[in-house]
């Protein structure tokens, strides 16, 4: 099995067997029919992957790896907050009639700030620091900006990415930590893991480094009540080896990446779960 499958199954079993049930609590999310969307949750889930060993895609069901990359490019390369710039329809429920999700996600990454007399945005700051001061402990992006929350249509779930460089056998290795305040395990766990592994790989490549450890920290990891049967069915599925995923080595500029530069080989997976209900 892929290592991502192993961690996913262990996490889901732990949530179902040892998690806290929010049924009866006053919860914000609701199902499409207006029913409160309760969860079983665990606090403080931490997963660690080494991208030098294998790519962290689950095989229990298909993860749209190219679509995941498209969304990462939407946020960090296009710095867009408009769903019309995105190939998938993941954020349509939060968009206004013009397609905007307000001051959220790509908008926040693209906001300029004054860094030592230079106006720069968060992604350009990361790329600049990795080039000029790669061993700095201050290289990160953070989308949870309080001045933007009131005018954003949703608060970011995966909100900060911290980069840290180590030198191993004469090679610079780029490691990353993704902090996520909340995660819908069925709908988003495999997706977010793949997304930020790809982001780390892209940033490492254009910085002349190798992508190393990727650590994913989830504060509130939850399974929605209507997702429990689907999770239980996934836990019984066969696993396959992890796919081989790499990037076009010719790309040297972060903003030149497209999904055509993503190469996926030997990806075996189980049947897709269709019509997953999403609580809003």
Secondary structure, DSSP 8 states (H G I E B T S, - for coil): --HHHHHHHHHHHHHHHH-EE-TTS--S-B-TTS-B--EEEEEEEEEEEETTT------SS---HHHHHHHHHHHHTS---BGGG-SS-TTGGG--TTSB-BSSTHHHHH--EEETTEEE-HHHHHHHHHHH-TT-S-EEEE---HHHHTTBSS--SEEEEEEEEEEETTEEEEEEEEEEEEEEHHHHHHHHHHHHHHHHHHHHHHTT-EEEEEEEEEEEEEEEGGGHHHHHHHHTS------EEEE-TT--SGGG--GGGEEEES--------------
